[in-house]
Amino acid sequence: MSPVAKPPKLRVALLAGETSGDILGAGLMKALRRQHPNIEFAGIGGPRMIAEGLVSRVPMERLSVMGLTEVLGRLRELFRIRARYRDWCLHWKPDVFVGIDAPDFNLGLEKQLREAGIRTVHYVSPSVWAWRQGRVKKIRAAVDHILTLLPFEADFYREHDVPVTFVGHTLADSLPLEPDKAAARRTLGIPDDERCLAVLPGSRGSEVSRLAPLFLQAATELQHRTGAVRVLIPAANEHRREQIEAAVLRHGNGLHIDLISGQSDTVMAAADGVLLASGTAALEAMLLKRPMVVAYRLNAITHQIVKALATSRWASLPNVLAQADWVPERLQYDATVERLCDDLIEILDNTEYRNQFEQRATFLHRQLARNADERAAEAVLAVAGVKAP
């Protein structure tokens, strides 16, 4: 009996710019390897992608910048990284390039690579439905295919003749429909009867510098008004841990604070409620069925630009998915200690709200659970011209 022929080697270039992209990239790489074993990965990614075999050319942290004015301060370096990555990619000649999120960095790169004959996929839709809808023209010129995490995003791209696949969200696949709060508390060594608030001030340095002091002050006010509360803070990485430790020294006096490396899902599952920055963490909290308060502050100039260009009523993904004022959002000047504290008291003490939150979150969880890694891998292989087994 003749041996089964090994499939030809497939080269996949990837680029992720922050923690959420690193998670998606690692899942995609696993699924691609399952569907096409003879595969080579290179590009830019974080520790999870590196653990899956990515050869990362630049530390991912160098791309993690949030806000228009913050980007301006690093623009020269970012352009240099992108130009060097483009030149390397043209020399390496991958079968397909996958840009994961980071649209302001990736879309320009994808356009250049596509014009040079390299097939391109963009994984995670920019928020074109929320602001700067004209970007869809740039996306159509830059990508051969786009992979969306949310169903209404795919509808938007179909209307604009952009090849698209709704893959669902990996978090919805990985998190159980009924999270085990007691097990999470056992893991963290927290008594069942202790009131806990999870605090997530972001994964970027600029986010933590603006939000950690505010969140700690809100938690202190909550304790002052309603009694003792244990604060659980997961640090996305060592850089963020150092930032948060400094903020705790200045603003956390009188609070019982547990600073935990990673484990954001366990931390939120163990908590009674969550105070967090707008972003992927809000979706994770929703999937864990934890009532939350979402807050965000930007540089003043960045805020004015975003406000002028915004077309969506909501900033947080749970509200966008529900198309309703469901999760309290406190943005920019509305994000004050007093208002955050009022919101936290409501989500922690209103039993009817908590029950309704869990029901709606479970419904949306089912919508998003679509085996995203495998669907994304199938779409990437199709763009690369490889038939999945």
LOTIKE-733872 format. One line per 3 residues: number of its first residue (from 1); their letters; for each residue x, y, z of N, C-alpha, C. Coordinates in steps of 0.02 Angstrom, whole numbers. Layout:
BEGIN
NUM) A) X:Y:Z:X:Y:Z:X:Y:Z  ...
***
This chain:
BEGIN
1) MSP) 43:-60:0:0:0:0:44:62:0  35:106:-48:77:165:-54:60:216:-1  111:252:25:99:302:77:57:360:51
4) VAK) 19:391:95:-22:449:77:24:508:63  14:541:7:57:597:-12:47:655:36  102:685:57:99:743:101:79:804:61
7) PPK) 31:845:87:11:904:49:69:953:42  70:993:-11:124:1041:-20:125:1091:38  185:1116:53:190:1163:110:152:1227:94
10) LRV) 115:1250:144:77:1312:139:110:1364:183  122:1423:155:151:1478:194:96:1528:211  89:1541:276:38:1589:299:72:1644:339
13) ALL) 66:1706:315:91:1764:352:33:1793:393  47:1810:456:-4:1838:499:22:1900:533  -25:1943:554:-6:2002:592:-61:2019:641
16) AGE) -46:2015:706:-92:2035:759:-59:2090:800  -98:2139:821:-69:2197:854:-84:2204:928  -126:2160:956:-142:2165:1027:-167:2098:1053
19) TSG) -183:2096:1118:-198:2032:1151:-257:1996:1120  -311:2031:1105:-370:1998:1076:-353:1967:1008  -312:2001:969:-291:1974:904:-246:1914:912
22) DIL) -205:1915:964:-161:1858:978:-202:1796:994  -256:1804:1032:-301:1748:1048:-332:1720:985  -359:1764:942:-390:1742:880:-339:1709:834
25) GAG) -280:1738:830:-228:1711:787:-207:1642:808  -199:1631:873:-179:1565:897:-232:1512:881  -295:1530:890:-348:1482:873:-351:1467:799
28) LMK) -341:1518:759:-340:1508:686:-281:1463:666  -224:1473:695:-165:1433:678:-176:1359:696  -206:1346:753:-221:1277:772:-267:1244:721
31) ALR) -320:1281:702:-368:1253:655:-338:1243:586  -296:1290:564:-263:1282:500:-218:1221:499  -183:1209:554:-138:1151:558:-178:1086:557
34) RQH) -237:1086:588:-280:1027:587:-303:1012:516  -318:1064:478:-345:1055:411:-291:1049:358  -230:1073:372:-175:1069:324:-110:1061:363
37) PNI) -90:1000:378:-33:988:425:34:1017:402  45:1022:336:109:1046:312:106:1121:302  118:1158:356:106:1230:355:160:1266:393
40) EFA) 176:1326:371:228:1368:403:198:1436:417  209:1462:478:182:1526:499:238:1575:514  229:1637:494:276:1690:512:239:1757:511
43) GIG) 267:1807:544:236:1873:544:248:1909:610  194:1936:638:197:1971:703:139:1947:745  153:1926:806:101:1904:852:127:1903:923
46) GPR) 82:1884:968:99:1883:1039:117:1814:1064  119:1805:1129:143:1741:1157:101:1680:1138  36:1689:1130:-6:1631:1111:9:1608:1040
49) MIA) 17:1655:994:33:1638:925:103:1609:920  149:1636:958:217:1610:959:217:1538:984  177:1525:1035:173:1457:1062:145:1408:1010
52) EGL) 107:1433:962:80:1390:909:127:1384:849  185:1414:853:235:1405:800:248:1466:758  220:1524:776:234:1584:737:304:1609:751
55) VSR) 340:1626:698:403:1662:705:387:1736:700  389:1771:758:368:1841:760:427:1886:748  421:1931:701:476:1973:679:484:2035:723
58) VPM) 432:2055:758:433:2115:801:392:2099:863  411:2122:922:367:2112:980:299:2145:968  246:2108:980:179:2133:967:164:2197:1006
61) ERL) 194:2205:1063:184:2264:1106:198:2329:1069  243:2327:1020:261:2388:983:203:2414:941  153:2372:928:96:2393:887:36:2412:929
64) SVM) 38:2401:994:-21:2411:1037:-27:2484:1057  -57:2523:1013:-67:2594:1025:-140:2611:1015  -170:2650:1060:-240:2667:1056:-249:2743:1055
67) GLT) -291:2768:1009:-306:2839:1007:-268:2874:951  -300:2922:918:-270:2955:861:-208:2995:880  -213:3033:935:-155:3073:954:-98:3030:979
70) EVL) -114:2974:1012:-61:2928:1035:-24:2897:976  -62:2880:924:-31:2852:863:16:2902:831  -3:2967:831:39:3017:800:109:3019:831
73) GRL) 112:3008:896:177:3009:930:221:2950:910  191:2898:884:229:2837:865:227:2825:790  204:2873:752:189:2862:682:250:2840:643
76) REL) 306:2873:654:367:2857:616:387:2784:627  386:2763:690:404:2694:706:356:2644:674  290:2659:678:240:2614:650:247:2608:574
79) FRI) 260:2663:540:270:2661:468:333:2620:451  385:2627:492:446:2590:480:434:2514:488  397:2496:541:382:2425:552:341:2398:494
82) RAR) 291:2436:472:249:2412:417:288:2405:352  331:2453:338:371:2449:276:417:2389:277  449:2377:333:494:2319:338:456:2253:334
85) YRD) 397:2252:365:356:2192:360:334:2179:288  314:2232:253:294:2225:183:351:2197:141  410:2226:149:467:2203:110:484:2130:125
88) WCL) 482:2112:189:494:2042:207:441:1997:176  379:2018:179:324:1976:154:331:1966:78  348:2018:42:357:2012:-30:415:1964:-46
91) HWK) 466:1964:-4:522:1918:-14:503:1846:5  466:1837:60:448:1771:84:395:1737:40  352:1779:10:300:1756:-36:252:1705:-3
94) PDV) 214:1726:46:165:1681:76:108:1665:27  74:1610:39:16:1593:-2:-44:1637:16  -45:1662:78:-98:1706:99:-74:1746:159
97) FVG) -96:1808:163:-82:1850:221:-147:1860:259  -144:1854:326:-203:1864:368:-187:1921:417  -220:1977:408:-215:2032:455:-270:2026:507
100) IDA) -251:2023:570:-299:2011:624:-312:2077:661  -373:2103:651:-393:2166:682:-343:2221:663  -326:2267:709:-278:2322:696:-289:2352:627
103) PDF) -349:2376:611:-364:2396:542:-322:2454:517  -307:2504:560:-269:2561:536:-199:2541:514  -173:2488:544:-107:2462:525:-114:2412:468
106) NLG) -161:2366:473:-164:2309:428:-193:2325:359  -244:2368:356:-278:2378:291:-231:2409:239  -190:2457:259:-142:2486:212:-91:2434:189
109) LEK) -69:2393:236:-23:2338:219:-56:2288:173  -117:2270:187:-154:2222:146:-162:2247:75  -176:2312:67:-184:2340:0:-119:2334:-39
112) QLR) -63:2350:-7:2:2345:-41:18:2273:-60  5:2227:-15:20:2156:-30:-25:2130:-85  -89:2149:-82:-136:2125:-133:-116:2152:-202
115) EAG) -96:2214:-205:-75:2243:-269:-13:2208:-296  27:2179:-250:87:2142:-270:73:2069:-286  9:2049:-281:-10:1981:-300:-18:1932:-243
118) IRT) -11:1955:-181:-21:1911:-123:-94:1914:-101  -124:1856:-91:-194:1853:-70:-199:1875:3  -252:1912:18:-259:1942:84:-327:1927:115
121) VHY) -325:1915:181:-384:1905:221:-380:1952:281  -435:1986:296:-437:2026:357:-485:1993:406  -459:1979:466:-497:1943:517:-517:1993:572
124) VSP) -580:2003:581:-613:2050:626:-628:2115:588  -691:2128:580:-711:2188:544:-696:2251:583  -668:2302:550:-667:2368:582:-739:2389:596
127) SVW) -748:2436:641:-815:2456:660:-845:2505:609  -846:2483:546:-872:2527:493:-947:2541:502  -982:2496:536:-1053:2507:550:-1062:2559:605
130) AWR) -1009:2575:642:-1014:2622:698:-988:2692:680  -935:2694:639:-908:2760:619:-865:2751:557  -857:2805:519:-817:2806:457:-838:2750:409
133) QGR) -903:2750:390:-927:2697:346:-894:2699:277  -867:2756:259:-833:2761:194:-773:2716:189  -748:2690:245:-690:2645:244:-704:2580:207
136) VKK) -768:2565:195:-783:2502:161:-752:2500:92  -745:2558:59:-713:2560:-7:-639:2540:-1  -607:2564:51:-536:2547:62:-530:2472:77
139) IRA) -577:2446:115:-575:2375:132:-585:2333:69  -632:2353:27:-644:2315:-34:-582:2313:-79  -544:2367:-79:-483:2369:-120:-425:2330:-88
142) AVD) -428:2321:-22:-370:2292:14:-374:2217:23  -434:2188:24:-440:2118:45:-474:2075:-7  -453:2012:-9:-488:1963:-49:-548:1935:-12
145) HIL) -545:1938:55:-599:1910:96:-595:1941:165  -652:1950:197:-653:1974:266:-692:1925:309  -668:1913:369:-699:1868:416:-729:1910:473
148) TLL) -793:1904:485:-826:1943:537:-845:1900:596  -845:1931:655:-863:1897:717:-937:1903:732  -970:1953:702:-1039:1968:719:-1083:1963:657
151) PFE) -1144:1939:665:-1185:1926:605:-1205:1988:566  -1220:2043:599:-1241:2103:563:-1184:2133:522  -1121:2120:543:-1064:2144:504:-1062:2111:435
154) ADF) -1076:2046:433:-1075:2011:368:-1129:2038:322  -1187:2055:349:-1241:2085:308:-1217:2150:278  -1182:2190:318:-1157:2255:294:-1110:2245:235
157) YRE) -1064:2197:240:-1015:2187:186:-1048:2159:123  -1096:2115:131:-1131:2089:72:-1165:2146:34  -1194:2193:71:-1226:2251:40:-1177:2293:0
160) HDV) -1113:2289:18:-1061:2329:-15:-1015:2286:-58  -1037:2226:-75:-1002:2182:-122:-930:2166:-101  -921:2154:-36:-857:2131:-10:-863:2058:9
163) PVT) -822:2013:-19:-826:1942:-1:-817:1933:74  -862:1897:106:-864:1895:179:-887:1827:204  -862:1808:263:-887:1749:299:-898:1768:372
166) FVG) -958:1757:397:-971:1764:468:-949:1700:502  -898:1706:545:-870:1645:576:-893:1636:647  -925:1687:677:-941:1684:748:-881:1706:789
169) HTL) -886:1696:854:-832:1720:898:-803:1662:938  -737:1659:940:-703:1605:976:-720:1605:1050  -732:1663:1079:-751:1665:1149:-817:1630:1161
172) ADS) -864:1638:1114:-929:1605:1121:-921:1529:1116  -872:1507:1077:-860:1435:1071:-827:1407:1134  -782:1446:1163:-741:1420:1218:-773:1426:1287
175) LPL) -817:1475:1295:-848:1485:1361:-914:1448:1366  -928:1416:1422:-990:1377:1430:-1051:1422:1433  -1108:1395:1411:-1171:1433:1416:-1188:1448:1488
178) EPD) -1170:1403:1533:-1184:1413:1604:-1117:1414:1643  -1088:1472:1653:-1023:1475:1688:-1030:1453:1760  -976:1423:1786:-976:1396:1853:-942:1445:1900
181) KAA) -982:1486:1933:-956:1538:1977:-919:1507:2037  -948:1454:2065:-917:1423:2124:-848:1395:2107  -842:1362:2049:-777:1335:2029:-726:1390:2018
184) ARR) -747:1445:1988:-701:1501:1977:-677:1529:2044  -722:1532:2092:-702:1558:2159:-654:1509:2193  -665:1445:2184:-619:1397:2214:-549:1405:2184
187) TLG) -547:1415:2119:-482:1424:2085:-444:1484:2113  -480:1537:2128:-448:1598:2152:-446:1602:2228  -474:1552:2263:-473:1552:2335:-517:1604:2367
190) IPD) -577:1614:2339:-624:1665:2364:-684:1631:2395  -704:1650:2455:-763:1620:2486:-826:1633:2446  -874:1587:2448:-936:1593:2409:-977:1654:2429
193) DER) -973:1675:2492:-1017:1728:2516:-986:1797:2514  -926:1803:2486:-892:1868:2483:-913:1906:2420  -931:1970:2428:-950:2011:2371:-889:2033:2332
196) CLA) -889:2020:2267:-829:2032:2225:-847:2074:2164  -802:2120:2149:-808:2161:2089:-745:2149:2047  -755:2128:1984:-699:2123:1937:-687:2191:1905
199) VLP) -625:2212:1902:-607:2277:1873:-556:2264:1818  -573:2284:1757:-530:2274:1699:-519:2341:1663  -463:2375:1678:-452:2441:1649:-419:2441:1580
202) GSR) -417:2383:1547:-391:2381:1478:-327:2341:1471  -308:2329:1409:-247:2291:1394:-192:2335:1365  -208:2398:1349:-158:2444:1323:-134:2492:1377
205) GSE) -73:2514:1370:-45:2560:1420:-85:2623:1427  -106:2654:1372:-144:2716:1374:-211:2707:1409  -242:2649:1398:-306:2635:1431:-297:2630:1506
208) VSR) -248:2592:1527:-238:2582:1599:-221:2648:1633  -180:2690:1602:-161:2754:1633:-222:2798:1644  -271:2796:1599:-330:2838:1606:-384:2806:1650
211) LAP) -391:2741:1647:-449:2709:1678:-435:2677:1746  -375:2652:1758:-362:2619:1822:-375:2665:1882  -350:2728:1883:-366:2771:1940:-441:2783:1948
214) LFL) -475:2795:1893:-548:2806:1895:-584:2746:1923  -567:2686:1899:-601:2625:1920:-588:2611:1994  -528:2622:2017:-512:2610:2087:-549:2659:2132
217) QAA) -554:2721:2110:-592:2771:2149:-666:2753:2151  -693:2727:2095:-763:2707:2095:-775:2647:2141  -728:2600:2142:-733:2543:2188:-730:2565:2261
220) TEL) -687:2614:2274:-683:2641:2342:-748:2674:2363  -778:2712:2317:-842:2744:2332:-897:2692:2341  -896:2640:2301:-944:2585:2309:-939:2555:2379
223) QHR) -878:2542:2401:-868:2513:2467:-892:2561:2522  -879:2625:2512:-900:2675:2561:-976:2677:2568  -1011:2668:2512:-1084:2675:2512:-1121:2610:2527
226) TGA) -1092:2552:2512:-1130:2490:2518:-1096:2436:2561  -1036:2448:2583:-1002:2397:2623:-944:2365:2586  -909:2321:2621:-846:2292:2596:-856:2257:2529
229) VRV) -808:2265:2485:-807:2232:2420:-736:2211:2404  -728:2151:2379:-662:2125:2358:-654:2140:2284  -598:2171:2267:-586:2192:2198:-536:2144:2166
232) LIP) -556:2116:2109:-513:2069:2072:-491:2102:2007  -426:2107:1996:-400:2141:1936:-354:2093:1898  -374:2071:1838:-328:2030:1797:-283:2076:1756
235) AAN) -219:2063:1758:-171:2102:1718:-157:2065:1653  -164:2100:1596:-156:2067:1531:-85:2042:1520  -36:2077:1547:34:2057:1540:75:2092:1594
238) EHR) 140:2080:1595:182:2108:1648:186:2184:1645  185:2212:1585:186:2286:1579:124:2316:1612  66:2286:1598:4:2312:1627:2:2300:1703
241) REQ) 31:2243:1724:32:2229:1796:71:2283:1833  127:2304:1807:167:2356:1839:128:2422:1842  92:2438:1787:51:2499:1787:-3:2496:1840
244) IEA) -37:2439:1843:-93:2432:1890:-68:2434:1961  -11:2402:1974:18:2405:2042:31:2476:2064  57:2518:2017:70:2588:2034:5:2625:2048
247) AVL) -47:2610:2009:-112:2643:2020:-143:2621:2086  -135:2558:2104:-161:2533:2168:-128:2568:2226  -64:2580:2222:-28:2615:2276:-56:2685:2287
250) RHG) -78:2717:2232:-102:2786:2237:-177:2790:2253  -216:2743:2227:-289:2751:2229:-326:2693:2262  -290:2641:2285:-324:2582:2310:-324:2574:2385
253) NGL) -307:2626:2422:-305:2622:2495:-373:2604:2523  -375:2555:2567:-437:2535:2599:-475:2480:2562  -452:2463:2503:-485:2410:2464:-447:2344:2473
256) HID) -485:2289:2473:-455:2221:2470:-447:2205:2396  -386:2208:2370:-373:2200:2299:-331:2138:2286  -355:2096:2240:-316:2039:2216:-295:2055:2144
259) LIS) -230:2062:2133:-204:2073:2066:-180:2007:2038  -210:1986:1982:-200:1919:1955:-171:1923:1885  -122:1882:1871:-92:1880:1804:-138:1841:1757
262) GQS) -164:1876:1707:-209:1844:1658:-273:1820:1690  -300:1764:1664:-359:1731:1691:-420:1777:1694  -427:1821:1644:-484:1868:1645:-550:1831:1647
265) DTV) -555:1774:1612:-618:1738:1612:-634:1710:1681  -584:1683:1716:-594:1657:1783:-612:1713:1832  -578:1769:1825:-591:1827:1868:-663:1851:1860
268) MAA) -686:1859:1798:-753:1884:1787:-806:1832:1808  -791:1768:1795:-838:1716:1815:-847:1714:1891  -794:1731:1928:-797:1730:2001:-832:1791:2030
271) ADG) -838:1844:1991:-863:1908:2017:-939:1911:2016  -965:1958:2056:-1037:1972:2055:-1054:2023:2001  -1007:2064:1982:-1016:2114:1931:-948:2136:1905
274) VLL) -948:2174:1850:-885:2192:1816:-887:2266:1798  -831:2299:1811:-819:2368:1788:-761:2364:1739  -771:2385:1677:-720:2371:1627:-719:2423:1572
277) ASG) -662:2423:1536:-654:2465:1477:-694:2437:1419  -719:2481:1377:-754:2458:1317:-705:2420:1273  -727:2364:1246:-685:2322:1203:-706:2249:1207
280) TAA) -660:2205:1188:-675:2134:1188:-695:2108:1257  -666:2137:1309:-682:2114:1377:-757:2120:1392  -790:2169:1363:-863:2177:1374:-901:2118:1344
283) LEA) -878:2095:1286:-909:2036:1256:-897:1975:1299  -836:1968:1325:-819:1912:1368:-862:1912:1431  -872:1970:1461:-914:1975:1520:-986:1955:1504
286) MLL) -1010:1975:1446:-1078:1956:1425:-1084:1881:1418  -1034:1849:1387:-1036:1777:1377:-1030:1739:1443  -999:1771:1493:-995:1742:1560:-1056:1758:1602
289) KRP) -1104:1794:1572:-1168:1812:1604:-1157:1855:1666  -1107:1899:1663:-1093:1943:1719:-1116:2014:1703  -1162:2041:1742:-1183:2111:1732:-1122:2157:1736
292) MVV) -1122:2209:1696:-1062:2251:1690:-1080:2324:1683  -1030:2365:1698:-1031:2436:1682:-972:2449:1637  -984:2480:1579:-932:2494:1530:-914:2568:1533
295) AYR) -850:2582:1535:-827:2652:1536:-767:2660:1491  -758:2721:1466:-699:2734:1424:-684:2808:1423  -619:2823:1420:-596:2892:1410:-542:2892:1358
298) LNA) -546:2940:1313:-495:2950:1262:-461:3018:1273  -405:3028:1239:-376:3094:1234:-431:3141:1207  -434:3203:1232:-488:3249:1215:-495:3260:1140
301) ITH) -438:3267:1105:-441:3279:1032:-468:3217:997  -443:3158:1017:-466:3096:988:-542:3088:999  -565:3104:1058:-636:3098:1074:-678:3142:1028
304) QIV) -657:3203:1016:-696:3248:973:-699:3222:902  -644:3194:877:-643:3167:809:-689:3107:804  -683:3060:852:-725:3000:852:-798:3018:857
307) KAL) -814:3065:901:-883:3086:911:-912:3115:847  -872:3153:810:-897:3184:748:-910:3132:693  -872:3077:694:-877:3027:641:-921:2968:659
310) ATS) -943:2963:722:-980:2904:745:-1049:2902:713  -1071:2841:696:-1138:2830:668:-1178:2781:710  -1147:2751:762:-1182:2705:805:-1199:2738:871
313) RWA) -1256:2719:898:-1278:2747:962:-1238:2718:1021  -1208:2659:1011:-1177:2624:1067:-1102:2612:1053  -1065:2607:1108:-993:2593:1103:-976:2521:1121
316) SLP) -1016:2489:1164:-1000:2422:1188:-1034:2369:1146  -999:2313:1135:-1026:2260:1093:-1091:2230:1120  -1099:2220:1186:-1163:2194:1209:-1222:2237:1187
319) NVL) -1216:2303:1191:-1270:2347:1171:-1280:2346:1095  -1225:2342:1058:-1231:2339:985:-1266:2275:964  -1248:2219:995:-1280:2155:979:-1354:2155:997
322) AQA) -1369:2183:1055:-1439:2185:1079:-1479:2240:1045  -1443:2289:1014:-1476:2348:986:-1522:2380:1037  -1495:2390:1097:-1534:2418:1152:-1488:2449:1204
325) DWV) -1516:2494:1245:-1480:2522:1302:-1484:2471:1358  -1440:2422:1354:-1443:2364:1398:-1389:2369:1452  -1327:2377:1431:-1270:2382:1477:-1256:2456:1489
328) PER) -1248:2478:1551:-1231:2549:1563:-1165:2567:1531  -1165:2622:1492:-1105:2647:1460:-1090:2717:1487  -1031:2727:1511:-1009:2793:1534:-946:2812:1496
331) LQY) -953:2860:1450:-898:2876:1405:-875:2948:1416  -809:2956:1414:-775:3021:1419:-797:3060:1481  -830:3117:1472:-847:3160:1529:-903:3131:1572
334) DAT) -939:3083:1544:-992:3050:1582:-963:2996:1628  -900:2979:1619:-867:2928:1660:-839:2961:1723  -882:2968:1773:-862:2998:1836:-868:2946:1892
337) VER) -835:2958:1947:-837:2911:2003:-909:2902:2027  -946:2957:2033:-1014:2953:2060:-1060:2913:2014  -1056:2924:1949:-1100:2889:1902:-1082:2815:1897
340) LCD) -1018:2801:1896:-997:2731:1894:-1021:2695:1957  -1016:2728:2014:-1038:2697:2076:-1114:2685:2075  -1152:2734:2052:-1225:2724:2046:-1241:2664:2002
343) DLI) -1207:2658:1945:-1219:2602:1899:-1200:2536:1931  -1145:2535:1967:-1123:2473:1999:-1173:2450:2052  -1200:2496:2090:-1251:2477:2140:-1311:2446:2105
346) EIL) -1331:2474:2048:-1389:2447:2012:-1377:2376:1987  -1319:2364:1956:-1307:2297:1928:-1293:2245:1982  -1269:2268:2039:-1253:2220:2092:-1314:2204:2136
349) DNT) -1360:2251:2143:-1414:2243:2192:-1483:2233:2162  -1491:2246:2097:-1558:2240:2066:-1566:2169:2039  -1602:2127:2076:-1610:2056:2058:-1646:2048:1991
352) EYR) -1697:2088:1978:-1735:2082:1915:-1689:2098:1856  -1649:2150:1863:-1602:2167:1809:-1554:2110:1796  -1527:2080:1850:-1479:2027:1843:-1509:1966:1808
355) NQF) -1571:1949:1825:-1604:1891:1793:-1616:1904:1718  -1639:1964:1702:-1651:1981:1632:-1585:1984:1593  -1533:2008:1626:-1467:2010:1593:-1445:1940:1574
358) EQR) -1452:1893:1619:-1429:1825:1606:-1468:1793:1549  -1534:1805:1545:-1575:1777:1492:-1554:1805:1424  -1545:1870:1419:-1526:1900:1355:-1455:1878:1335
361) ATF) -1410:1876:1384:-1341:1856:1369:-1337:1784:1343  -1379:1740:1371:-1380:1670:1348:-1405:1666:1276  -1456:1705:1259:-1482:1706:1191:-1429:1729:1141
364) LHR) -1393:1783:1158:-1342:1809:1113:-1282:1761:1109  -1266:1728:1164:-1212:1679:1164:-1225:1625:1111  -1286:1600:1110:-1303:1547:1061:-1296:1572:989
367) QLA) -1310:1635:977:-1303:1663:910:-1231:1665:887  -1184:1676:934:-1114:1687:916:-1073:1623:916  -1099:1569:945:-1061:1506:949:-1067:1469:882
370) RNA) -1015:1474:840:-1017:1447:772:-955:1406:753  -914:1387:802:-852:1352:788:-806:1396:746  -791:1455:773:-759:1508:734:-691:1489:707
373) DER) -649:1456:747:-581:1440:723:-583:1398:659  -626:1347:659:-630:1302:600:-659:1339:540  -710:1380:551:-740:1418:496:-689:1467:467
376) AAE) -652:1501:511:-602:1548:487:-547:1512:448  -525:1454:472:-473:1417:437:-496:1395:368  -558:1371:363:-585:1350:299:-585:1409:249
379) AVL) -605:1468:273:-607:1527:229:-536:1547:207  -488:1545:253:-419:1563:237:-390:1514:186  -402:1451:196:-377:1401:147:-409:1411:79
382) AVA) -472:1428:78:-506:1440:14:-475:1499:-24  -459:1552:13:-427:1609:-18:-357:1591:-43  -323:1548:-5:-256:1526:-25:-258:1477:-84
385) GVK) -318:1456:-103:-325:1409:-158:-314:1337:-139  -323:1323:-74:-313:1255:-48:-381:1228:-28  -396:1168:-49:-459:1136:-31:-451:1102:37
388) AP) -493:1122:86:-489:1092:152:-512:1020:149  -482:976:190:-501:905:189:-572:897:216
***
